[in-house]
Amino acid sequence: GELPAERSAGQGRGPLGLADDDDSVADADRLLEELCARLPGAEEEMLPPAASDASTCAAKRGTIGFVGYPNVGKSTVINALAGAKRVGMSSTPGKTKHIQTLELQSLGVTLCDCPGLVFPSV
């Protein structure tokens, strides 16, 4: 069986935002909820951040990083989750040159868009 700690850490779960037997596409709000639920400490009840301690709350919740090969849609996913074009994107590979961050203060999380990774051939 699956231990509760494994469940809260996001292990042993279906694809983000989807039930194991669901073949539909999840909307941005549902995906954000699922991502936040998989952060360490998500099982603890969090109060909405006050204006004075929003950065402290974000530090407590965590950062969600989008890492992968070039031109697979990392920036596009972040913009879709934000509901607006917040990080640069292009159909040409290599647009993201540096790490870009987007704070979602209402959720107390930071989304991190990383440049595409290319591994050297040996």
MODELLER restraints for C-alpha pairs under 7 A, 6 or more apart:
rsr = mdl.restraints
at = mdl.atoms
rsr.add(forms.Gaussian(group=physical.xy_distance, feature=features.Distance(at['CA:8:A'], at['CA:38:A']), mean=6.44, stdev=0.5))
rsr.add(forms.Gaussian(group=physical.xy_distance, feature=features.Distance(at['CA:8:A'], at['CA:43:A']), mean=6.74, stdev=0.5))
rsr.add(forms.Gaussian(group=physical.xy_distance, feature=features.Distance(at['CA:9:A'], at['CA:38:A']), mean=5.57, stdev=0.5))
rsr.add(forms.Gaussian(group=physical.xy_distance, feature=features.Distance(at['CA:9:A'], at['CA:39:A']), mean=6.82, stdev=0.5))
rsr.add(forms.Gaussian(group=physical.xy_distance, feature=features.Distance(at['CA:9:A'], at['CA:40:A']), mean=6.26, stdev=0.5))
rsr.add(forms.Gaussian(group=physical.xy_distance, feature=features.Distance(at['CA:10:A'], at['CA:38:A']), mean=4.85, stdev=0.5))
rsr.add(forms.Gaussian(group=physical.xy_distance, feature=features.Distance(at['CA:14:A'], at['CA:20:A']), mean=4.93, stdev=0.5))
rsr.add(forms.Gaussian(group=physical.xy_distance, feature=features.Distance(at['CA:16:A'], at['CA:31:A']), mean=6.26, stdev=0.5))
rsr.add(forms.Gaussian(group=physical.xy_distance, feature=features.Distance(at['CA:16:A'], at['CA:34:A']), mean=6.21, stdev=0.5))
rsr.add(forms.Gaussian(group=physical.xy_distance, feature=features.Distance(at['CA:17:A'], at['CA:26:A']), mean=5.61, stdev=0.5))
rsr.add(forms.Gaussian(group=physical.xy_distance, feature=features.Distance(at['CA:17:A'], at['CA:30:A']), mean=5.81, stdev=0.5))
rsr.add(forms.Gaussian(group=physical.xy_distance, feature=features.Distance(at['CA:17:A'], at['CA:31:A']), mean=4.86, stdev=0.5))
rsr.add(forms.Gaussian(group=physical.xy_distance, feature=features.Distance(at['CA:17:A'], at['CA:34:A']), mean=5.62, stdev=0.5))
rsr.add(forms.Gaussian(group=physical.xy_distance, feature=features.Distance(at['CA:18:A'], at['CA:26:A']), mean=6.54, stdev=0.5))
rsr.add(forms.Gaussian(group=physical.xy_distance, feature=features.Distance(at['CA:28:A'], at['CA:80:A']), mean=6.56, stdev=0.5))
rsr.add(forms.Gaussian(group=physical.xy_distance, feature=features.Distance(at['CA:28:A'], at['CA:81:A']), mean=4.91, stdev=0.5))
rsr.add(forms.Gaussian(group=physical.xy_distance, feature=features.Distance(at['CA:32:A'], at['CA:81:A']), mean=6.87, stdev=0.5))
rsr.add(forms.Gaussian(group=physical.xy_distance, feature=features.Distance(at['CA:36:A'], at['CA:42:A']), mean=6.84, stdev=0.5))
rsr.add(forms.Gaussian(group=physical.xy_distance, feature=features.Distance(at['CA:39:A'], at['CA:61:A']), mean=6.76, stdev=0.5))
rsr.add(forms.Gaussian(group=physical.xy_distance, feature=features.Distance(at['CA:39:A'], at['CA:62:A']), mean=6.72, stdev=0.5))
rsr.add(forms.Gaussian(group=physical.xy_distance, feature=features.Distance(at['CA:48:A'], at['CA:106:A']), mean=6.92, stdev=0.5))
rsr.add(forms.Gaussian(group=physical.xy_distance, feature=features.Distance(at['CA:49:A'], at['CA:57:A']), mean=6.15, stdev=0.5))
rsr.add(forms.Gaussian(group=physical.xy_distance, feature=features.Distance(at['CA:49:A'], at['CA:106:A']), mean=6.84, stdev=0.5))
rsr.add(forms.Gaussian(group=physical.xy_distance, feature=features.Distance(at['CA:49:A'], at['CA:108:A']), mean=6.89, stdev=0.5))
rsr.add(forms.Gaussian(group=physical.xy_distance, feature=features.Distance(at['CA:54:A'], at['CA:105:A']), mean=6.05, stdev=0.5))
rsr.add(forms.Gaussian(group=physical.xy_distance, feature=features.Distance(at['CA:54:A'], at['CA:108:A']), mean=6.71, stdev=0.5))
rsr.add(forms.Gaussian(group=physical.xy_distance, feature=features.Distance(at['CA:57:A'], at['CA:108:A']), mean=5.31, stdev=0.5))
rsr.add(forms.Gaussian(group=physical.xy_distance, feature=features.Distance(at['CA:58:A'], at['CA:105:A']), mean=6.89, stdev=0.5))
rsr.add(forms.Gaussian(group=physical.xy_distance, feature=features.Distance(at['CA:58:A'], at['CA:108:A']), mean=4.02, stdev=0.5))
rsr.add(forms.Gaussian(group=physical.xy_distance, feature=features.Distance(at['CA:58:A'], at['CA:109:A']), mean=4.76, stdev=0.5))
rsr.add(forms.Gaussian(group=physical.xy_distance, feature=features.Distance(at['CA:58:A'], at['CA:110:A']), mean=6.64, stdev=0.5))
rsr.add(forms.Gaussian(group=physical.xy_distance, feature=features.Distance(at['CA:61:A'], at['CA:108:A']), mean=5.94, stdev=0.5))
rsr.add(forms.Gaussian(group=physical.xy_distance, feature=features.Distance(at['CA:61:A'], at['CA:109:A']), mean=5.82, stdev=0.5))
rsr.add(forms.Gaussian(group=physical.xy_distance, feature=features.Distance(at['CA:62:A'], at['CA:109:A']), mean=5.51, stdev=0.5))
rsr.add(forms.Gaussian(group=physical.xy_distance, feature=features.Distance(at['CA:62:A'], at['CA:110:A']), mean=6.69, stdev=0.5))
rsr.add(forms.Gaussian(group=physical.xy_distance, feature=features.Distance(at['CA:63:A'], at['CA:109:A']), mean=5.68, stdev=0.5))
rsr.add(forms.Gaussian(group=physical.xy_distance, feature=features.Distance(at['CA:63:A'], at['CA:110:A']), mean=4.68, stdev=0.5))
rsr.add(forms.Gaussian(group=physical.xy_distance, feature=features.Distance(at['CA:63:A'], at['CA:111:A']), mean=5.84, stdev=0.5))
rsr.add(forms.Gaussian(group=physical.xy_distance, feature=features.Distance(at['CA:63:A'], at['CA:112:A']), mean=6.81, stdev=0.5))
rsr.add(forms.Gaussian(group=physical.xy_distance, feature=features.Distance(at['CA:64:A'], at['CA:110:A']), mean=6.18, stdev=0.5))
rsr.add(forms.Gaussian(group=physical.xy_distance, feature=features.Distance(at['CA:64:A'], at['CA:111:A']), mean=4.92, stdev=0.5))
rsr.add(forms.Gaussian(group=physical.xy_distance, feature=features.Distance(at['CA:64:A'], at['CA:112:A']), mean=5.98, stdev=0.5))
rsr.add(forms.Gaussian(group=physical.xy_distance, feature=features.Distance(at['CA:65:A'], at['CA:111:A']), mean=5.96, stdev=0.5))
rsr.add(forms.Gaussian(group=physical.xy_distance, feature=features.Distance(at['CA:65:A'], at['CA:112:A']), mean=4.52, stdev=0.5))
rsr.add(forms.Gaussian(group=physical.xy_distance, feature=features.Distance(at['CA:65:A'], at['CA:113:A']), mean=6.23, stdev=0.5))
rsr.add(forms.Gaussian(group=physical.xy_distance, feature=features.Distance(at['CA:66:A'], at['CA:74:A']), mean=5.89, stdev=0.5))
rsr.add(forms.Gaussian(group=physical.xy_distance, feature=features.Distance(at['CA:66:A'], at['CA:112:A']), mean=6.03, stdev=0.5))
rsr.add(forms.Gaussian(group=physical.xy_distance, feature=features.Distance(at['CA:66:A'], at['CA:113:A']), mean=5.26, stdev=0.5))
rsr.add(forms.Gaussian(group=physical.xy_distance, feature=features.Distance(at['CA:66:A'], at['CA:114:A']), mean=6.11, stdev=0.5))
rsr.add(forms.Gaussian(group=physical.xy_distance, feature=features.Distance(at['CA:67:A'], at['CA:114:A']), mean=5.63, stdev=0.5))
rsr.add(forms.Gaussian(group=physical.xy_distance, feature=features.Distance(at['CA:67:A'], at['CA:116:A']), mean=6.86, stdev=0.5))
rsr.add(forms.Gaussian(group=physical.xy_distance, feature=features.Distance(at['CA:68:A'], at['CA:116:A']), mean=5.56, stdev=0.5))
rsr.add(forms.Gaussian(group=physical.xy_distance, feature=features.Distance(at['CA:68:A'], at['CA:117:A']), mean=5.76, stdev=0.5))
rsr.add(forms.Gaussian(group=physical.xy_distance, feature=features.Distance(at['CA:69:A'], at['CA:116:A']), mean=4.71, stdev=0.5))
rsr.add(forms.Gaussian(group=physical.xy_distance, feature=features.Distance(at['CA:69:A'], at['CA:117:A']), mean=4.92, stdev=0.5))
rsr.add(forms.Gaussian(group=physical.xy_distance, feature=features.Distance(at['CA:69:A'], at['CA:118:A']), mean=6.29, stdev=0.5))
rsr.add(forms.Gaussian(group=physical.xy_distance, feature=features.Distance(at['CA:70:A'], at['CA:93:A']), mean=5.69, stdev=0.5))
rsr.add(forms.Gaussian(group=physical.xy_distance, feature=features.Distance(at['CA:70:A'], at['CA:94:A']), mean=6.47, stdev=0.5))
rsr.add(forms.Gaussian(group=physical.xy_distance, feature=features.Distance(at['CA:70:A'], at['CA:116:A']), mean=3.87, stdev=0.5))
rsr.add(forms.Gaussian(group=physical.xy_distance, feature=features.Distance(at['CA:70:A'], at['CA:117:A']), mean=6.18, stdev=0.5))
rsr.add(forms.Gaussian(group=physical.xy_distance, feature=features.Distance(at['CA:71:A'], at['CA:91:A']), mean=6.94, stdev=0.5))
rsr.add(forms.Gaussian(group=physical.xy_distance, feature=features.Distance(at['CA:71:A'], at['CA:93:A']), mean=4.91, stdev=0.5))
rsr.add(forms.Gaussian(group=physical.xy_distance, feature=features.Distance(at['CA:74:A'], at['CA:113:A']), mean=6.64, stdev=0.5))
rsr.add(forms.Gaussian(group=physical.xy_distance, feature=features.Distance(at['CA:75:A'], at['CA:87:A']), mean=6.35, stdev=0.5))
rsr.add(forms.Gaussian(group=physical.xy_distance, feature=features.Distance(at['CA:75:A'], at['CA:88:A']), mean=6.89, stdev=0.5))
rsr.add(forms.Gaussian(group=physical.xy_distance, feature=features.Distance(at['CA:75:A'], at['CA:89:A']), mean=5.75, stdev=0.5))
rsr.add(forms.Gaussian(group=physical.xy_distance, feature=features.Distance(at['CA:75:A'], at['CA:113:A']), mean=6.19, stdev=0.5))
rsr.add(forms.Gaussian(group=physical.xy_distance, feature=features.Distance(at['CA:76:A'], at['CA:89:A']), mean=6.66, stdev=0.5))
rsr.add(forms.Gaussian(group=physical.xy_distance, feature=features.Distance(at['CA:79:A'], at['CA:85:A']), mean=5.04, stdev=0.5))
rsr.add(forms.Gaussian(group=physical.xy_distance, feature=features.Distance(at['CA:79:A'], at['CA:86:A']), mean=5.71, stdev=0.5))
rsr.add(forms.Gaussian(group=physical.xy_distance, feature=features.Distance(at['CA:79:A'], at['CA:87:A']), mean=6.49, stdev=0.5))
rsr.add(forms.Gaussian(group=physical.xy_distance, feature=features.Distance(at['CA:87:A'], at['CA:100:A']), mean=6.81, stdev=0.5))
rsr.add(forms.Gaussian(group=physical.xy_distance, feature=features.Distance(at['CA:88:A'], at['CA:96:A']), mean=6.91, stdev=0.5))
rsr.add(forms.Gaussian(group=physical.xy_distance, feature=features.Distance(at['CA:89:A'], at['CA:95:A']), mean=6.13, stdev=0.5))
rsr.add(forms.Gaussian(group=physical.xy_distance, feature=features.Distance(at['CA:89:A'], at['CA:96:A']), mean=6.96, stdev=0.5))
rsr.add(forms.Gaussian(group=physical.xy_distance, feature=features.Distance(at['CA:94:A'], at['CA:116:A']), mean=6.90, stdev=0.5))
rsr.add(forms.Gaussian(group=physical.xy_distance, feature=features.Distance(at['CA:96:A'], at['CA:115:A']), mean=4.96, stdev=0.5))
rsr.add(forms.Gaussian(group=physical.xy_distance, feature=features.Distance(at['CA:97:A'], at['CA:115:A']), mean=5.64, stdev=0.5))
rsr.add(forms.Gaussian(group=physical.xy_distance, feature=features.Distance(at['CA:98:A'], at['CA:114:A']), mean=6.71, stdev=0.5))
rsr.add(forms.Gaussian(group=physical.xy_distance, feature=features.Distance(at['CA:98:A'], at['CA:115:A']), mean=6.10, stdev=0.5))
rsr.add(forms.Gaussian(group=physical.xy_distance, feature=features.Distance(at['CA:99:A'], at['CA:112:A']), mean=6.75, stdev=0.5))
rsr.add(forms.Gaussian(group=physical.xy_distance, feature=features.Distance(at['CA:99:A'], at['CA:113:A']), mean=5.63, stdev=0.5))
rsr.add(forms.Gaussian(group=physical.xy_distance, feature=features.Distance(at['CA:99:A'], at['CA:114:A']), mean=4.70, stdev=0.5))
rsr.add(forms.Gaussian(group=physical.xy_distance, feature=features.Distance(at['CA:99:A'], at['CA:115:A']), mean=6.41, stdev=0.5))
rsr.add(forms.Gaussian(group=physical.xy_distance, feature=features.Distance(at['CA:100:A'], at['CA:112:A']), mean=5.81, stdev=0.5))
rsr.add(forms.Gaussian(group=physical.xy_distance, feature=features.Distance(at['CA:100:A'], at['CA:113:A']), mean=5.03, stdev=0.5))
rsr.add(forms.Gaussian(group=physical.xy_distance, feature=features.Distance(at['CA:100:A'], at['CA:114:A']), mean=6.62, stdev=0.5))
rsr.add(forms.Gaussian(group=physical.xy_distance, feature=features.Distance(at['CA:101:A'], at['CA:110:A']), mean=6.57, stdev=0.5))
rsr.add(forms.Gaussian(group=physical.xy_distance, feature=features.Distance(at['CA:101:A'], at['CA:111:A']), mean=5.64, stdev=0.5))
rsr.add(forms.Gaussian(group=physical.xy_distance, feature=features.Distance(at['CA:101:A'], at['CA:112:A']), mean=4.53, stdev=0.5))
rsr.add(forms.Gaussian(group=physical.xy_distance, feature=features.Distance(at['CA:101:A'], at['CA:113:A']), mean=6.16, stdev=0.5))
rsr.add(forms.Gaussian(group=physical.xy_distance, feature=features.Distance(at['CA:102:A'], at['CA:110:A']), mean=5.57, stdev=0.5))
rsr.add(forms.Gaussian(group=physical.xy_distance, feature=features.Distance(at['CA:102:A'], at['CA:111:A']), mean=5.12, stdev=0.5))
rsr.add(forms.Gaussian(group=physical.xy_distance, feature=features.Distance(at['CA:102:A'], at['CA:112:A']), mean=6.51, stdev=0.5))
rsr.add(forms.Gaussian(group=physical.xy_distance, feature=features.Distance(at['CA:103:A'], at['CA:109:A']), mean=6.12, stdev=0.5))
rsr.add(forms.Gaussian(group=physical.xy_distance, feature=features.Distance(at['CA:103:A'], at['CA:110:A']), mean=4.30, stdev=0.5))
rsr.add(forms.Gaussian(group=physical.xy_distance, feature=features.Distance(at['CA:103:A'], at['CA:111:A']), mean=6.29, stdev=0.5))
rsr.add(forms.Gaussian(group=physical.xy_distance, feature=features.Distance(at['CA:104:A'], at['CA:110:A']), mean=5.84, stdev=0.5))
